[in-house]
């Protein structure tokens, strides 16, 4: 899936007012997700994304995306996940969770099915609930 298509789908699913908001939200979710996933898995995700979105993931993996926040493989739950996304996207935590679900749905469609299954398996149950229903149910 191409960058513009992904951002357009995020904008539509999350009902964001403009493409800039969709871009900011997508980057916030990808960065935070990449901090939570094991580095090897996050890099596999990056390999299947458009170049500019892959860069967001790679920066999160090596810890250069957000000084003071750990690199990938960090263990945290839904509260920290929502807080980091909200801070990065400039929104509240409820909106961050709604928007994260939209980004994860688009990501699910963009990645190879086996990779999304591995990603779902690496997430704790509370974050996994944001995934499209078939992924969340398949990994309980």
C-alpha positions in Angstrom: 0.0 0.0 0.0 1.3 3.4 -0.9 1.8 6.3 1.6 -1.0 8.5 0.3 -3.4 5.6 0.3 -2.5 4.7 3.9 -2.9 8.3 5.1 -6.1 8.7 3.2 -7.6 5.6 4.8 -6.5 6.6 8.3 -8.1 10.0 7.7 -11.3 8.5 6.6 -11.5 5.7 9.3 -10.6 8.1 12.2 -12.7 10.9 10.7 -9.8 13.3 11.0 -10.3 16.8 9.6 -7.3 16.9 7.3 -4.3 14.9 5.9 -1.9 16.7 8.3 -3.8 15.3 11.3 -3.9 11.8 9.7 -0.1 12.0 9.0 0.6 13.1 12.6 -1.6 10.4 14.0 -0.1 7.7 11.8 3.4 8.7 12.9 2.4 8.8 16.6 0.9 5.3 16.4 3.7 3.8 14.4 6.4 5.3 16.7 4.6 4.1 19.9 3.8 0.6 18.4 7.5 0.3 17.4 8.6 1.1 20.9 6.4 -1.8 22.2 7.3 -4.4 19.6 10.6 -6.4 19.7 13.1 -4.6 17.4 13.4 -7.4 14.9 9.6 -7.6 14.5 9.4 -3.8 14.2 12.0 -3.8 11.5 10.0 -6.5 9.6 7.0 -4.1 9.8 9.1 -1.3 8.5 10.2 -3.3 5.5 6.6 -3.6 4.3 5.8 0.1 4.7 6.3 3.0 2.3 9.8 4.6 2.8 8.8 7.6 4.9 6.6 5.5 7.3 9.4 2.9 7.5 11.7 5.7 8.7 9.3 6.5 11.5 9.5 2.8 12.6 13.2 2.6 12.3 13.8 5.8 14.3 11.6 4.3 17.1 13.5 1.1 17.0 16.9 2.8 17.5 15.5 5.3 20.0 16.1 8.4 18.0 12.5 9.3 17.4 11.8 10.7 20.8 14.7 11.4 23.2 14.0 10.2 26.7 11.7 7.3 25.5 13.2 3.8 25.2 13.9 2.0 22.0 11.8 -0.9 20.8 11.0 -4.0 22.9 9.9 -1.8 25.9 7.1 -3.4 28.0 4.1 -1.2 28.6 0.3 -1.5 28.5 -2.6 0.4 27.1 -2.4 3.4 29.4 1.2 4.2 28.4 0.4 3.4 24.8 -2.5 5.9 24.7 -0.6 8.5 26.6 2.4 8.4 24.2 0.1 8.6 21.2 -1.9 11.5 22.7 1.3 13.4 23.5 2.8 12.9 20.0 -0.5 13.6 18.1 -1.5 16.5 20.3 -4.8 15.0 21.4 -6.4 13.4 24.4 -6.1 9.7 25.3 -9.6 8.7 24.3 -9.1 10.2 20.9 -5.6 8.6 20.7 -7.1 5.2 21.3 -9.8 5.7 18.6 -7.3 6.9 16.1 -4.9 4.1 17.0 -7.5 1.6 16.1 -7.9 3.2 12.7 -4.2 3.2 12.1 -3.9 -0.4 13.2 -6.7 -1.4 10.8 -4.9 0.3 7.9 -1.7 -1.3 9.0 -3.4 -4.7 9.1 -4.4 -4.3 5.5 -1.0 -3.1 4.4 1.1 -5.9 5.9 1.4 -9.6 5.0 -1.1 -11.6 7.1 1.6 -13.6 8.8 3.4 -10.5 9.9 0.2 -9.0 11.4 -0.3 -12.3 13.3 3.2 -12.1 14.7 2.6 -8.4 15.7 -0.7 -9.3 17.4 1.0 -12.1 19.3 3.7 -9.7 20.6 1.3 -7.2 22.0 -0.4 -7.5 25.4 -4.1 -8.2 25.5 -5.2 -4.7 26.3 -3.4 -3.2 23.3 -4.3 -6.1 21.1 -8.0 -5.1 21.6 -7.3 -2.2 19.3 -6.6 -4.5 16.4 -9.3 -5.5 13.9 -11.6 -8.0 15.5 -10.3 -11.1 13.6 -6.7 -10.4 14.8 -7.7 -9.6 18.4 -9.9 -12.8 18.7 -7.3 -15.0 16.9 -4.7 -14.3 19.6 -6.5 -14.6 22.9 
